[in-house]
Amino acid sequence: MGVLQRILIKKDFYRSISESPKRRFSGVDSVNLQLFSEYTDKFIRETEDKINTCLNAFFYDLGINIKINKRHSNRSVLAFYNVDNPNEEYKIENGEIKQAGTVVNQAIINYGKTRKERIDKVFLYYETIVGKFAQMSVPVTTRIDYRYGFFEDGYFYFKDETGIGGVKIYRVKQETIPDEVDCYYFNLDEIQPMIEKMIVPEDYTRSLANLKDFVNSNEQKVRDKISIELKRQESKHELEDKLEQKFIEILEIQKELSEVYGELRRITITSSYLFKTVDGVKYFKKKWLPFLPYINLAKVNLAGVDISGIDFSYTNIKVDPQVVHNKDLRNCKFVSRSEKEWIFDPNANFLGCLLDGTYIDDAPVKNGINRKSVNLKIINRNEYHN
């Protein structure tokens, strides 16, 4: 993607967005574009959650947690994967469940064959949503539309001067995503005041409200078909919440005992309870963060887990900087009391890692360390001080 072309498109886009918005009647239900985009983002997340709820209800008996993969889905294919093993992916296509990833659980395939009618109900619900909601468009200026839909984040569609073609412009916090053909990623914070002045007329907000009603009514029809499975699933979630609360009570006692006896006592909690998954990325649930030193983390797999900002001091976790999400260790704290519980291997490789605000008082690490990282502090005992 040419640098000059990128500069010209951004400049042209800024000039076009500063034009007076298209004039339409604005009624009491009209909102500004910023608020409208927040509505649509929330609606898309909620709709995705509804589909995931229905899918998990169907596969309840198999005891797996699955989630739709929107990137691999389209109007005729519903792709989903095992949250605990993303390589285990499947798709519902032409009324069948087929393997789509590198790993397969044959029980999933067989399950679809024996419960085909119910699988068809879920796909019909999905198909009904994406048929209505694949892409929506709101004209903003003569050359700019705001577009949103189930399969991708909201973006500005910037039409060329002929009105025949155009490019997608996504709004991002940092311009680190590489541009693609006819698709650009810009930090648009500098034009926030202009975005806030753009009005989405009430006919578009009414269309969104009608779409919400449509999705909810169709969801209810599916829920009626799988009411037993949903009740079992909801009951399971309630029991899991109670179990996690019991873990918290035990950890609070463990913490008190450790303070009395002067030694750490740890309990084991499985990864399925420790993590939550958001947009395909695993995170530690916030409820566990105050108690990490009292949880046995020695065998926890951090591959693909976002650990930025977490204090792992005095835990027995083992961290490979190369496998955590985005190699991001920013604002983490790693302190250990003994060589036995070093969080890092002395040969750990930090090449390409994000280390701003990171504090390490642990193994004598040095491989691939970027010394220019902001507020990085490393204390390598008996070696050197940073």
N, C-alpha and C positions, 0 to 999 in steps of 0.2 A: 504494500500500500504506500504510494508516494507521499512523502512528507509535505510537499507543496500542495498536492491535491487535498490532503487532510486539512491544511491551514485554510485553503480557499473555501472548502465546504463549511468549516466552522464559522468563518467570517460571513459567508453568505447566509447561513442559518441564523446567526445573531441579527443580521440586518433584517431578515424576513420576520423574525419573531418580534421585532420591535415595532412592526407595522400595527396599525389599529386592527384589533380582532374583527372577524366578520360580525356584522350587526344582526342580531336576532332579538326577538322579544324575550326578555328575561322576566320570569314570574317569581312567585314566592319560593318555589322549590329549586331555583337556580343556585349553583354553588360555584366557587372558584375552582380552577383546574387542580390546584394542589390538594384540596379537600376531596375532590372527585377521584383523583388517582389513589388516595388513601382508602376511599370506599371500595374501589375496584380491587386493590391489592388484598384487602381483608376478605372480600367476597370470594376471590379466587382461592385463597388459603382455606376458607371454610368449605368451599365446594370440594376441594381436594381431600379435606378431612372426611367429608361425608362418603366419598368414594372409598377411601381407605377403611372406614368403619364397616361398610357393606362387604368389602373384600375380606376383611379379617373375621367377620361373622361367619362367612361361608367356610373359611379354613380353620375355624376355632378348634375342631377336634384334633388337628395336627399340631397344635401348640406352637405355631410359628407366628412371628410378627412380620407382616408384609406391607409394602407401600408401593403406590403407583410410581412409575418412572415416566414422567411427562415428556421427557426428551425423546424417548423411544416410542411414544404413543402417537397415534393420529386418529382420524375419524373412524377408521376401520380396524384399528389395533389398540388394545389396552395392555400395555406392558407393566409388569410389577416385579418386585424383587424381595428377597429375604433380607430384612434390615440387619440381621446379625451376620449375613454373608452376602454382600452386594453382588458377588459373582454368580450367585444363584438367582437367575432372572428368568421370567416366563412371559408369555404373551397370550392373551385371549384373542383368537383370530378365527373367523369362520366357524364359530361355535365350539372351538376346541382350545385346550390349554396346551401350549407348545413350549419346548425349551428355547430360551433366547440367550442364556449366558453360558459360561464355561463350566458351571457346576449344575447338576440336576438332582433333585429329590424325586424319585419316581412316584412317591406317594402323592405328590402334587398333581402329576399328570393323571394318575389313576383316579384321583379324587374328582377331577373334572369330568371324567368319563361316566362315573356313577351318579353324578349330580348335575348332569348337563342342563336340565330345565332351570335349576336355580342359577347356574352360571350365566345362562342366557338372560335371566332377569337382571343380573348385575350389569351385564354388558349393554342391555337395552337402556338402562338408566344412564350409564356412561355415554352411550351413543346419543341419547336424547339431549344431554347437556352440551356435548361438543358440537352437535349439529346446530344448536342455537347460539353457542358461545365460543366458537372457534376464533372469531375475530370481530371486534366491535370498533367503530371509528367515530371520532368527534372532530369536526372541522374547527380549527383554531384561527388560522389566518388563511389568506388566499393560497399559500403554498404549503401550509403545515397542518397536518391532522395529528391528533393524539389517538393512538390505537392501543387496545388491550384485548386480551383473550385468555382462554384457559391454558394454552400451551406456552406462552412466553410472557415475560415481564412487559409492563407498559412502556411504550416508546413513542417518540415523535417520528412521523413519516414526512420527510422533507421532499416535496415534489420538485422536479426540475422545471425550468421555465416553460417547457412545452406542455407540461401537465401529463405527459405520457409515462415517464418513469420517475424514479426517486430513490432515496436511501433511507435506511433506518438510523435513528440517532437515539442511543440509550443514555440515560443519565446515571452516572456512577460517581462514587465518592472519590476514587482515585483512578487515574487513567492508566491502569496497569493491564487491562484486558486488551489483547491485540485486536486491531481492526480486521474486518473480513470484507469480502466483496460486497459493496453496497450496504455496509453495516459499520457504524462508527460508535465509539464509546468516549463520551466527553464528560468532564466535570462541569456541570451547568450551574453550580452554586452562585456564580457571579451574575446570573440573570434571574435569580430567585424573585426579585421584586416584580419583574415582568410576568413571570409564571403565575404569581399570586393574583395579578390583575386580570388574568384570563378567565372568562366566565363560561361555564358549561350550562346552557339553557335547560329549562325544566323538562323539555321533551326528552332530553337524553337522560336526565336523572330518573324520569318516570320509566323509561325503557329499562334502566338498570333495576329499578324496584320491581317491575313486572318480571324480569328475568329471575330475580331472587325468588319470587313467589312460585314461578314455574319450576325451578330447581327443587324447592322445598316440597312442593306438592308431589312431584315425581319421586322424591326420596321417600316420602311417606308410603307410597304404594309399594316400593321395594321393601321397606321396613316391615310392612304388614305381612309380606311373604316370608320373611326370615325372622319373625318376632321371637321365636324360641331361641335361635342362635344369638340374637342380639342381647336378649336377657341374660344368657349364659356369659356372654362376653362382658357385659356391663357388671355382672356379679363378680367375674374374675378381676376386673379392674378395681372394684371396691375392696376385694380381699387383698390385692397387691398393695393398695394404698394403706390398708391397715397393717400389713406386714412391714412396709417401709417405716411406718410410724413406730412400730415395735423395735425395729432396728435403731431408730433414733434414740429411743428410750434406753436401749442397751448401751449404745455408744456414749450417752451422757454418763451412765454409770461407769463404763470403762474409763472415761476421762477422769472421773473423780478417784477411781481406784489407782490410776496411774500417778496422780498427784500425791496420793497417800503413800504408796509404796515406792515411788520414785523410779518406776520402770513402765515402759509402754506395753499395754496389753491390747491385742488386736483381734478383731473378728473378721470372718470372711463373708463378703457379699458378692454375689455373682454379677457379671458385667451387665446382664439384662436389667438389673436394678440400678446399677451405678450410672448408666448413660441414658441420655435421650437423643433422638435424632431429629435434626431440623434441616430441611432442604438437603438431605443426603449426607449431612455432616454430624458426627457424634460429638456430644458435649457431656461433661460431668453434670449431673443434676446439682443445682445450687444447694439443695438440702444437705448434701454430703460434704461440702467444702470445709466447714468448720471441724469436721471429724476425720479428715484424711489420715492423720498420724495414727488413728486408732482402728483403721481398716487395713486388712491384709491385702496389699496391692502388688505383692511380689510377682504374681503371674498374670496381671492385667495387661491385655494387649492394647497398646496405644496407637496402633496403625490407623491413620486417618482421623484420629481424635483431635479436636481443637482444645489445646491446653493453655492457650495464651491467658496471662493474667492470674494464673493459679499459684498458690504458695504450697509447694510440695515438701517443705522443710520437715525433717524428722519422720518422713514416711519411708516405707521400704519398697517404693516403686522403682522400676528400672526404666530409664528413658533412652530411647535411640532417637537423637535429634533429626535423623533423616526420614523417619516414618510418620512423625506426627503431622497433622494437617498443615499444609503450606510451610512446613519446617518452621513454624511460628512459635517461638519461645519468649516473645516480648512480654515484659513485666512479670515474668515468672520468678519464683524464688526457690533455689535448690540448696538446702543446708542439711548436712548429715553429721552425726556424732562420731561415727567410726567408719573404718575402711569396709567393714562387713556390710554396712548399709549405704555405701556409695550409690547415689542415684545414677551417675554416669560411669561408664567404663572409661578407664584412663585413655583408651584409644578411640573414644567416641569422635565422630566426624561432624563438625559444625559447619562445613562448607555450604554456603547458600542459606544458612539459617538467619532468621530475623531475631535480633538480640537486643533491641532497644529496651532499656529499663530492666534488663535481666540481671539477677544477682545469683552468683554461683560460689558457694563455699563448700566444695564437695571434692570429687576426684581431681587429680592434677590434670585438668583438661587444657588442650591448646590446639588441637588439630582443626584447621579451617576457621578458627575464631576471627571474626571481623572486628578488629580493634577500634574501628571508626564508629561502631554502633553507639548511639546516644545513651548515656547513663548506664553503660554496661559496667558491671563490677564483678571481677573474678578474683578470688583469694585461693591460690594454689599453695597449700601448706608445704613448707620446706622447699619450694621452688622459686616463686617470685610473687610479687604483689602488683596488682593492676590499679 
